[in-house]
Amino acid sequence: MHTPSTQPRPSIYYRYEVFSPWLPSAHGPQDRQQVVIVGAGPAGMVTALELARHGVPSVVLTAELQLSQGSRAICFTRRSMEILQQVGVADRISAQGLPWRFGNSFYRGQRVFRMEAPHDVHDRFWPIINIQQQLLEQYLYEACKAHPLIDFRWGNKVLHLTQKDDHAVLEVDTPEGPYSLPSHWVVAADGGRSGIRSAMNLAMEGASYEGFFVIADIKVDLPLPTERLAFFDPEWNPGNTILMHREPGGIWRVDYQLPPGETPEEALQTESLKARIDAQLAMIGHPGLPWELDWSSVYSARTLTLPDFVHGRVIFTGDAAHLLPIFGVRGANTAFQDAQSLGWHLAFVVKGLAGPALLANHSAERVGAAREIIAESGKSTRFMAPPSPGFRLLRDAVLSLSLQHDFVRPLYHWRTSRPHEYTHSRLNSADDDNALFEDGPAHGAPPKNVKLGDDDYLLDHLGGGFDLLVFSEDAVPQSLQDTVAAARRRGIPIRVTAIGAAQPVTGADQTLADGSGQVCQCYGIRQPGSAYLLRPDQHVCARWLKLDATRLQAALATALPS
Ligand SMILES: Cc1cc2nc3c(=O)[nH]c(=O)nc-3n(C[C@H](O)[C@H](O)[C@H](O)COP(=O)(O)OP(=O)(O)OC[C@H]3O[C@@H](n4cnc5c(N)ncnc54)[C@H](O)[C@@H]3O)c2cc1C
């Protein structure tokens, strides 16, 4: 019998609600589901919301009766906000979060690098916004609860999974005992310690790093702006690194590296935490400032991924699929991109609009993303916590040269999480004009946002199905309209957006004016009649200097393999 804790988790700034468990006796025998998602973290909930947006129902199971403990992921990127906008929670995050775009690196008390993340008039969202993971999970949970296609089950812990030819059967334990839950597809979003991954004996590839970091959230009244602070080789923690971030609710995150040999248990002793946080506050010019501990944990960096995310009827996503270092804010930010990708790929397979090749594509694209992130974040990790004397020598040389020489300072750049470009995706059209464009987002790239007016941006109007952007003030040619109508009859969601005209364009579902020519400029448009095809996750899969119906048909067929 599963007995999840009913004691609200402690927190200074967040009141945990303990939810009632979903009990099988109140619902009777379970029919076979389309999709069961194991795990209600960021990956599981965004996958459920994406599936629902594509009309596919799901059951979400979580072992716990509460949202996750501690702030965990606190920095969310612009691309994450664009994804969260699609599932309806970005406004709530913007209202509560702390946006920022500057980072400061200090070496021996001197600021040696100031990072400025790009931000221009066309960006609806800031490069990064800080908010605690519990708040983000609360907004996601409330969106799931409000959606009729999502059946959310608190206190349901998966014990076993058996795979059959065309479905899987889960044995789920609850506070009144177990029940069986068959499903065509299972999404394993059960986190870094995924029990499903272990039970299936799946090995991850990559590296684990030895150094430990303490993560401590404190309530403290620090008169500092919301900017990232990184301290290398500081006085009170020689040879090591410290990071600080501001969070909503008067909370500051202090992450500090432990000297070799110190155990996590020793590091989390009250006296040890107190001495180090006092030393850090003194070092930044606020000795004796009163503070209160909210949550602390110990972290070590890993760069690991499964080499394939799809195993029969089970698809791994988020931390269950890969473990990425927090340097460069990768954990949850990568999970959102996984979930957005999985949502549409799985939905189209469930609806019979594409075959297993589409799921294989999801795996190939997201494993590719994980490997790229691993290569990049490995560099950040080796800079933050050098794993050998050689790396330490190199890092220390950069640190000491940076006191006087500008040229080494960009080496401090922390390589923030950024969206992966599916440049070589099999979904990219083979006979379009991608190579002939001089500018604009190319094959596999995410779209560029463009400000259209007050509080009105291009991406507000796109997403959820295929988007055909036609850059013309003339009526959409009849042959193109017929191709779109035929795709819709097959159940493929596709919206035609005419860009440029002040008045509605015949044959388009919506018309967006482009008086200043900004959209044309950002998309590298040189002649009327050019067009882009965006996939349901908004990434570009085809673009043409001049579109015709045959090539549109071919692009849709390529994007939906059997
Ligand atoms: C201590 C800590 C600190 C972190 N700090 C940062 C940070 O500073 N920055 C950052 O970017 N990332 C951080 N992360 C990582 C970030 O929290 C994760 O990347 C993110 O939560 C991934 O989301 P997920 O949905 O894949 O997994 P999780 O959020 O871990 O969710 C897993 C879900 O699966 C459920 N579950 C597990 N097993 C079962 C089962 N058998 N049956 C049913 N349900 C089950 C859990 O209850 C939970 O709902 C931190 C993580 C931890 C643990």
The ligand as a Gaussian input file, in Angstrom:
#p B3LYP/6-31G(d) Opt

LIG

0 1
 C       17.583000      19.173000      -5.589000
 C       17.424000      19.650000      -6.999000
 C       17.834000      20.913000      -7.370000
 C       17.707000      21.333000      -8.680000
 N       18.122000      22.574000      -9.010000
 C       18.018000      22.986000     -10.283000
 C       18.435000      24.269000     -10.658000
 O       18.910000      25.038000      -9.845000
 N       18.299000      24.646000     -11.976000
 C       17.777000      23.779000     -12.919000
 O       17.660000      24.127000     -14.103000
 N       17.371000      22.569000     -12.580000
 C       17.476000      22.153000     -11.296000
 N       17.070000      20.926000     -10.966000
 C       16.580000      20.071000     -12.043000
 C       15.107000      20.340000     -12.352000
 O       14.387000      20.396000     -11.163000
 C       14.654000      19.211000     -13.249000
 O       15.438000      19.248000     -14.445000
 C       13.208000      19.277000     -13.636000
 O       12.389000      19.173000     -12.509000
 C       12.922000      18.123000     -14.614000
 O       11.589000      17.880000     -14.682000
 P       11.000000      16.410000     -14.870000
 O        9.566000      16.628000     -15.038000
 O       11.764000      15.685000     -15.901000
 O       11.310000      15.614000     -13.499000
 P       10.824000      15.913000     -12.028000
 O       10.555000      17.344000     -11.817000
 O       11.852000      15.290000     -11.141000
 O        9.440000      15.153000     -11.884000
 C        9.350000      13.767000     -11.712000
 C        7.922000      13.396000     -11.345000
 O        7.805000      11.977000     -11.357000
 C        7.069000      11.562000     -10.226000
 N        7.413000      10.158000      -9.985000
 C        8.634000       9.619000      -9.797000
 N        8.531000       8.287000      -9.674000
 C        7.223000       7.967000      -9.798000
 C        6.483000       6.758000      -9.776000
 N        7.082000       5.571000      -9.600000
 N        5.145000       6.800000      -9.917000
 C        4.502000       7.985000     -10.117000
 N        5.156000       9.174000     -10.151000
 C        6.504000       9.161000      -9.998000
 C        7.480000      12.549000      -9.144000
 O        6.540000      12.568000      -8.092000
 C        7.454000      13.840000      -9.971000
 O        6.131000      14.307000     -10.070000
 C       17.166000      20.481000      -9.651000
 C       16.736000      19.219000      -9.278000
 C       16.865000      18.793000      -7.978000
 C       16.394000      17.407000      -7.600000

